[in-house]
Amino acid sequence: MKVSLIRLTVLAGLAMAGNAFAAGTSFATATPNAGPGTVSGALDASGNRAAVFGTPTLFATYADQNRVAGAVDTFNITGLTAGGAVRAAMRQATNPAGGLYPTWDSYLRMRNTGGTVLATNDDDGPGALSAMLSPVTIPANGSVQVQITGYADRNTFTGADSTNVGRYDLDIFASTIITPRQYGVNVQWWAFSGLAAGTPIVADINGATGNFTDSYLAVFDSAGNMLFGDDDTNGLFSAVLASDNILVPGNGIVYAAVTSYQGTIGAHTNPASYLNENENSKTGTFNLNLVPAPGSLALLGLGGLIAGRRRRA
């Protein structure tokens, strides 16, 4: 099914060099290919990994707090580094008369400013006090909310627990990203030039290796407009058929991008599917054949596919 023109916000430009299995990973770095033909590409998920955080440090302490009957103690934590990590931990407060105040059975939750619960904890602190053992990712606005109540109030957070009350200190630990997330090669881009303006093209993906078994393919013009996107036509692989009537733009250049299916039906119609940050988990090589539509589709081995496109269930 042909999609309507969608504007892809990218910077136009061409990389001036490229070898087999080394295509560009963005519209701006698309590897030039003089004329139609077959190119080789590779997806490599090995670069995907979670962000590495620095050592957690004490961000703030709320000392000598006192939960009383009917209360939910609420702390709004601001000024955190977005994308970093944060956790909250209760501990016994110091008793001026000597020693520490006794523990009591608390329940803690952390939320974002929209009210979505990010984490909860029952009694991983001293005694039955609460302490998050694992941090959560700091939201984009750098703010979280920590709430503390009694254990019996854990499901409602209304303050109804009048038995589990007492004093405590609350520590907020935070860390920032020291190694940002790195993406592997999740998409491959080419710019096919020297094509005859107004000529319909056909294209298919073939010769795949590794666990790259299901593709998306899209073609764009030089302004970044998406002309066509396809998911499954050649089995689970993508193709542009002559019947799609995708014509070479007036400047004789067609951009093509290949990525892998990531589980979202219809994503092949979204230009964002062809950016190099789609959490691709596939690694393998493939060939992309893009040529003017021949008189017979049999030349591409796609003759039997013209009757109709297969839709993913």
N, C-alpha and C positions, 0 to 999 in steps of 0.2 A: 504494500500500500504506500503510495507516495505521500510524503509529509509536506506540509506547507513550509514556506521559507521561514527559517528561524535565525535570528541574528545571534551569532556567536561573538562575544566580546573578547577579542584577542588582538594581538598586534600582528599586522601583516609583515611578512618577511620570509626569506628563504635562507637556510643553511647552505653554504657553498660547497660542501664536501660530504660524501657519504659512501659507505661500503656495505656489502651484504651483511645482514644481521645488525646493522647499526643505523637504522632509520631514526628520524627525529621523533621526539616524544611530545611535541606540541605543534600547533598550527604554525607558530613563528619559527620553529626549527625544522619544518618539514624538509625531508631530503629531496633534492631535485632529481628528477628522472626525465631525461630528454626523450620525449616521445612515448608512445604506448609500449606495453610489454609486461614482463613478469619481474617482480621484485621480491626479495626475501626479507622477512622480518622475524623478530624474536620477542616474546614476552618473558620477563624474568622477575619473579616475585621475591627473589632472595633479598632484595633491599628493603622489603617491608618489615618494620619492627616498631614496637611501641617506643614512645619517648622515654629517655633516660632522665631521671630526676636527680637533683643534687641532694646532699644530706639534709634531712629535715632539721629545722631549727625552731626554737620557741618563738612564735609570732606574737602571742599575747597570753597573759594570765589574768584570770578573774578570781582574785583571792577572797577567802572567807565569805563565800556565798551561803545563803541559808534558805533552803526550800521549806516553806511552811504549808500547812494544810490548805488545800484549795488552790494552790499556785502551780503554774507551769513557768519555770524560769526560762527566759528567752534572751539569747545573746545574738546580736547582729554583727557579724564579722565582715568588715569591709577592708579594702586596700590590699587584697591578696593579688598575686600574679596570675592572671588568666592562663589556663592550661597547665599550671603547676599542680601540686597535690597538697591536700590539707586533711588533717584528722583532729579530733577532739578527745581529750582524756580527763576524767575526773580523778582527784586524789583527796586524801584526808587533809583537812585544814588544821592549822596549828591552834591548839587551845592555849590562850594566855595563861591559864591556870597550870599549864604543864602538859606535855605530851600532845597527842593528836585527838581530835574529835572522833568519836566512833563512826564506823561505816554504817550505811543504811542501804536499803534495796532500791536503787534508782533505775531509771530507764532514760536513755539518751537517743535523740535523733538529730540528723543534720539534713537541712533542706536548702534548695536554692530559693532565690527571692520570689519565684513564682509559686512556691509552696510544694514543689515536687520533692519527695523524700529521696535523699541521696544515700543515706546509710542510717542504720540503727545499731544500738548495742545495749545489752542487758547488764552483765556483771563481769566484764573483762578487766576492770580496774581493781584496786585493793578491796578486799572483802567482797561486798555486793555492789560496789560502785561501778559505774559504766566507763568504758574507755574503748574507743575505736582502735582496733589492731591494724587495720588497713586504711590508707588514705583514699580520698576520692578526688577526682579531677576538679580543679577550681573552675567554676563557670566563667563565661566570657566577660561578665561584668565585675569579676573579682570579689564577689560577695557571697556569703553563705549565712544561714541562720542555724544556730544550735539551740535545741530545746531540751529541758530536763524536767522530768516528773517522777512520780513514784511508780514502782513496778506494776501495781494494780491498775494504773491509769495508762498503761502502755498502748492500748488499742484506740483510745479516744483522745488522749492529751487534753482533757478538760480540767485537770487539777483535782479530780474527784478522790484520788487516793489521799486520805488524811492520816494514814498510819505511817507510811514511809516518808519521813521528813528528816531533815538534818543539815548540817554544815558540810561544806566541801570547797575545794579549789578546782577551777577548770582551766586546763592548759590547751592552747591551740598551737599545733605544730604545722609548719608549712615548708614546702620546698619548691624550687623553681626548676624549669626544664634546662638542663645543660647540654643535652643532645636532642635536637628536634627530630620528629619522626621523619624517616627517610623512606621514600617510595622506590620500588623497583621500576622496571620498564613495564608500565601497564597499558600503554598504547603506542602504536607506531604510525607515523605520518609520512606521506610522500606528496610531492607536487609533480604531477605529470604535465609537461609542457610540450609545445610543438604539435598539439592536436588541432584538427580542422574544426574551426568554429561552426557550431550548429550541427555537428555530427553526433548521433546517438552513441553512447558507450555501453559496453557490457563489462562486467567484472565478476570474478569469483575468487574464493579463498580455497586453497588446496595444499596438499603435501604437509599437513600439520603433524608435528611430533610432540612428545611429552604429554602433559595433561591439558594442553590447549585443545579442547574438543568441542567448543561451542563459542561462536563468535558474534560480534557486532561489526558491521561495516557501514561507513557513511562517506558521502562525497560532498565537497564544499566548493564554492567558487573562491576567487582570490580576495573577496571582501569578507570572507568568513561566514557567508550565508550557507546554511545547510541545505543542499539540494535534494538529498535523498538519504534514508537510513534503512537498513534491513537487518533482521535477526536471523531467521531460519528460512532458507530457500533450498540450499544444496545440503539436505540432511539437516544437521544442526549448524551448518556453516552458512555464511551470508553470500548474497550475490546481487548484482544489478542485472536485470534482464532487458533485452531489447524492448519488450513490451512496456517497460517502465518509462521509456522515452526520456531518458536523462540526456540532455544535450550539452555539448561542450560550450562553455561561455565564449563570448566574443574575443577574449584575449588568448584563447587556445590553451588555457591552464585549468586543470582539475586537481583539487586536493583530495586525497583519500586517507582515511584513518581506520585502523583496525584495533579493536579491543576485544575482551572476552565477556561473555554473558555473566552477569553478577546476580541474577535472581529477581530482577525487577522487570515485570512485563511492561513492554512499551518504552523502556529506557533508551532503545536505539533511536527513538525520535527526538531525544533530548541531547543537544550539543554537549552538555556537561558529561555525558557518557564517554566522550572522547578526549577528556582531559587526563593527564597522567597522575591521577590521584583517586582512582576508583576502588581502592582496596583490592586490587586484583590478586588472586591467589593462584594464578595459573602460570606455568613456565613451559615454554616450548617454542618451536620455530614453525614457520608457515610460509607459503608463497601467496602473493596477491597478483592476479593477472587482470590488467585493465587495458582494454583495446577498443577501437571503434567496433560497433555492432556489425558482425559479418552477415553475409546473405543467409547463412544457415547457422543457427545456434549450436548445431552439432559440433562445430569447430571448437567450442568451449566445453563440450561435454554436458551442456545444459539444455539440450533440445527438448527433453521430456519434461522440463520444468515450466514451460511457458503456459501450460494450462491453468496454473494457479499457484499461489503461494501457500505454504504450509503455515498454519498458525499454531503457536505454542499453546498447549492446553493449560 
